[in-house]
Amino acid sequence: MMKLPLRLLILAGALLFHVTVFSQDTNFHIYLCFGQSNMEGFPGIEEQDKGPVDERFQVLAAVDFPKLERTRGHWYPAIPPLCRPSAGLGPADYFGRTLVSNLPPQIKVGIVHVAIGGCKIELFGKDTFQAYSATAPKWMTNTIATYGGNPYLHLVEMAKLAQKDGVIRGVLLHQGESNTNDREWPRKVRDIYENLLRDLNLKADEVPLLAGELVGADQHGACASMNQIIRELPKEIPTAHVISSEGCEARGDHLHFTPAGYRELGSRYAQVMLSLLGRPVPETKQPK
């Protein structure tokens, strides 16, 4: 077999790297979404939320959606549910819709979505997911299994697929109900965020973390006390931003938001992201 000179091998490698990097569409902004049931999307999608959705807002199917004819690992218009076939409307829906309606027409927005109702943050920790999964209830282990038994790794694998098409611009988190009053929660989130940055070759100052509050005290939230801990997150992660849930309508279980609440909360995530992108921010029902 003919051996190529070292110089030619280096040149070939550089060209391959150039093609790989620049095959990405820098106008395709991708956001990773993870958490528990409120991020997952509470079952029930109102008629007004079913579409049409701007084609510039896309979701990468993280699992198969047989009835919607979505295949894992492919992009589709972001018509809810975005997480799994049994999920509903969540904050990611109106995050994406608000972004595309306030960004230049050449910008597309893509969502990579992995969330599991009822889970603790430990389920996304590299060193804690196995022990947590081993004691999880049957209904949760069935959901974990849809992500190959490792939701964090599944999120990373889907994110790497997405990176072939676009550029990751942020991470969205909504979780905490199952970790209520856990003072270590900000550190645990920091570890997951830093793992994502390392595993996906991202820079913190280019990929902020947006974390939403739980159902608030004004809505008699069952876990509203956790919001005080969530607000500590920017002390642990300088590039973290907390999204207020004040005034976002909740369901009677005092744990989940109504569709109207999700629309408002998702729009607030988008407001913060638009501000970070240096874009004009539309008005919403922000708390006083």
C-alpha positions in Angstrom: 0.0 0.0 0.0 1.3 3.4 -1.0 2.2 5.6 2.0 1.2 9.3 1.7 3.7 11.9 2.9 2.9 13.3 6.3 2.3 16.8 4.9 -0.4 15.4 2.6 -2.1 13.6 5.5 -2.1 16.8 7.5 -3.6 18.7 4.6 -6.3 16.1 4.0 -7.2 16.1 7.7 -7.4 19.9 7.7 -9.7 19.9 4.6 -11.9 17.3 6.2 -12.2 19.4 9.3 -13.0 22.4 7.2 -15.8 20.6 5.4 -17.3 19.1 8.6 -17.3 22.5 10.4 -18.6 24.6 7.6 -21.3 22.1 6.6 -23.1 23.5 9.7 -25.7 26.2 9.0 -24.8 29.0 11.4 -28.3 30.4 10.9 -29.8 27.3 12.4 -29.9 28.0 16.2 -30.3 24.8 18.3 -31.4 24.6 21.9 -31.1 21.6 24.2 -34.1 21.1 26.6 -34.1 18.8 29.6 -35.9 18.4 32.9 -38.9 16.8 34.4 -42.7 17.0 33.8 -43.1 20.7 33.2 -40.4 20.6 30.6 -41.7 17.4 29.2 -45.1 19.0 28.6 -48.2 18.2 30.6 -50.6 16.0 28.6 -53.3 18.0 26.8 -52.8 20.3 23.8 -55.4 22.9 23.0 -56.6 23.5 19.5 -54.9 26.9 19.2 -51.5 25.2 19.9 -51.7 22.5 17.3 -50.6 24.7 14.4 -49.8 25.9 12.0 -46.2 26.4 13.3 -43.7 28.5 11.4 -41.5 26.0 9.4 -38.4 27.8 10.7 -39.2 26.2 14.1 -38.1 22.6 14.1 -37.8 19.7 16.6 -35.3 16.8 16.3 -37.3 13.7 17.2 -35.4 12.2 20.2 -37.6 9.1 20.0 -40.0 7.7 17.4 -43.5 9.2 17.1 -45.3 6.5 15.1 -48.7 8.2 14.9 -47.1 11.5 13.8 -44.7 9.6 11.4 -41.6 11.1 13.1 -38.5 9.0 13.2 -35.8 9.4 15.8 -32.9 11.6 14.7 -34.8 13.5 12.0 -36.1 17.1 12.0 -39.8 18.0 11.8 -41.9 21.1 12.2 -42.2 21.8 15.9 -45.9 20.9 16.4 -46.5 19.6 19.9 -45.8 17.2 21.5 -42.1 17.9 21.1 -40.8 15.5 23.8 -42.5 12.2 23.4 -45.8 11.0 21.9 -47.6 11.0 25.2 -46.4 14.5 26.3 -48.2 17.8 25.9 -47.5 21.5 25.6 -44.5 22.8 27.5 -42.3 25.9 27.7 -40.1 24.8 24.7 -43.1 25.3 22.4 -43.6 29.0 22.9 -39.9 29.6 23.4 -39.3 28.5 19.9 -42.4 30.2 18.4 -41.5 33.5 20.1 -37.9 33.3 18.9 -38.7 32.7 15.3 -41.3 35.5 15.2 -38.6 38.0 16.6 -35.5 36.9 14.7 -34.5 37.7 11.1 -36.2 35.4 8.5 -33.0 33.6 7.6 -32.7 32.3 11.2 -34.2 28.9 12.0 -34.6 27.5 15.5 -34.3 23.8 16.4 -35.1 22.0 19.7 -33.5 18.8 21.0 -35.8 17.6 23.8 -35.2 15.0 26.5 -37.3 15.2 29.7 -38.8 12.7 32.2 -41.7 13.5 34.5 -41.1 13.0 38.2 -37.4 12.6 37.9 -34.8 14.1 40.2 -31.9 16.0 38.7 -29.7 13.0 39.6 -31.1 11.2 36.6 -29.1 13.5 34.3 -25.9 13.1 36.4 -23.1 10.9 34.9 -22.2 9.5 38.3 -25.7 9.3 39.8 -28.1 8.1 37.0 -27.5 4.4 37.5 -28.2 4.4 41.3 -31.2 6.7 40.8 -32.7 4.5 38.0 -32.3 1.4 40.1 -34.7 2.7 42.7 -37.1 4.6 40.3 -40.8 3.5 40.1 -41.8 1.2 37.2 -43.6 3.9 35.3 -40.4 6.0 35.3 -38.1 3.2 34.4 -40.3 2.5 31.3 -39.7 6.1 30.2 -36.0 5.9 31.0 -35.8 2.9 28.8 -37.1 4.9 25.8 -33.8 6.9 26.2 -31.7 3.8 26.2 -31.5 3.7 30.0 -29.3 6.9 30.1 -31.2 10.1 29.4 -28.1 12.3 29.6 -26.2 10.2 27.1 -29.2 10.2 24.8 -29.4 14.0 25.0 -25.8 14.2 24.0 -26.1 11.8 21.2 -29.1 13.7 19.7 -27.2 17.0 20.3 -24.3 15.7 18.3 -26.6 14.8 15.4 -28.1 18.3 15.6 -24.7 19.8 15.5 -24.2 18.4 12.0 -26.9 20.8 10.8 -26.7 23.8 13.1 -25.1 25.5 16.1 -26.1 25.0 19.7 -26.9 28.4 21.2 -28.4 27.6 24.6 -29.6 25.0 27.1 -33.1 25.2 28.6 -33.9 23.5 32.0 -37.1 23.1 33.9 -36.7 20.8 36.9 -36.8 21.0 40.6 -40.1 19.7 41.9 -38.5 16.4 42.8 -35.5 18.1 44.4 -37.5 20.6 46.5 -35.4 22.1 49.3 -32.3 20.4 48.0 -29.6 23.0 48.7 -27.1 21.1 46.5 -29.3 21.4 43.4 -27.4 24.3 41.9 -24.1 22.4 42.2 -25.7 19.3 40.6 -27.0 21.4 37.7 -23.6 23.0 37.3 -22.0 19.6 36.9 -24.5 18.6 34.2 -24.1 21.8 32.4 -20.3 21.6 32.5 -20.5 18.0 31.2 -22.7 19.1 28.3 -20.1 21.8 27.5 -17.3 19.3 27.5 -19.0 16.5 25.7 -20.3 18.8 22.9 -17.2 21.0 22.7 -19.1 24.2 23.6 -18.1 27.4 25.4 -20.1 28.6 28.3 -20.1 32.3 27.2 -21.6 31.2 23.8 -24.2 28.7 25.3 -26.1 30.1 28.3 -28.3 28.1 30.6 -31.9 29.2 31.0 -33.6 27.7 34.0 -37.3 28.3 34.8 -38.9 28.7 38.1 -41.5 26.2 39.4 -45.2 27.1 39.9 -45.0 30.2 42.1 -46.3 31.1 45.5 -48.8 33.4 43.8 -50.4 30.3 42.3 -50.1 28.3 45.5 -47.4 26.2 44.0 -46.8 23.0 46.0 -43.0 23.3 45.4 -42.7 27.1 45.3 -40.1 27.1 48.1 -37.7 25.6 45.6 -37.7 28.8 43.6 -35.5 30.4 46.2 -32.9 27.8 45.5 -33.3 28.0 41.7 -32.6 31.7 42.0 -29.2 30.8 43.5 -28.1 29.2 40.2 -26.3 32.2 38.7 -24.0 32.2 41.7 -22.9 28.7 40.7 -23.1 29.2 37.0 -22.2 32.7 35.8 -23.8 32.1 32.4 -27.1 30.9 34.0 -30.3 33.0 33.8 -33.5 32.3 35.9 -36.9 32.7 34.2 -39.6 34.0 36.6 -42.8 32.0 36.8 -44.7 34.7 38.7 -48.2 35.2 37.2 -47.9 32.0 35.0 -51.3 30.2 35.5 -51.2 26.8 37.2 -53.4 23.8 37.2 -55.3 22.7 40.2 -52.6 20.2 41.2 -50.3 23.2 42.0 -47.5 21.5 40.2 -48.1 22.0 36.5 -48.9 25.0 34.4 -52.0 25.4 32.3 -51.5 25.8 28.5 -51.8 29.6 29.1 -49.1 29.3 31.8 -46.8 27.4 29.5 -47.3 29.9 26.7 -46.3 32.7 29.0 -43.4 30.9 30.6 -42.0 29.8 27.2 -42.3 33.4 25.9 -40.3 34.5 28.9 -37.5 32.0 28.2 -37.4 33.5 24.7 -37.4 37.1 26.0 -34.2 36.3 27.9 -32.6 34.6 25.0 -33.5 37.4 22.6 -31.9 39.9 25.0 -28.7 37.8 25.1 -28.7 37.7 21.3 -28.9 41.5 21.3 -32.4 41.5 19.7 -35.4 43.6 20.5 -37.5 41.9 23.2 -41.3 41.7 22.8 -43.6 42.5 25.7 -45.2 39.8 27.7 -46.9 39.7 31.1 -43.7 40.1 33.1 -44.0 40.2 36.9 -43.7 43.6 38.5 
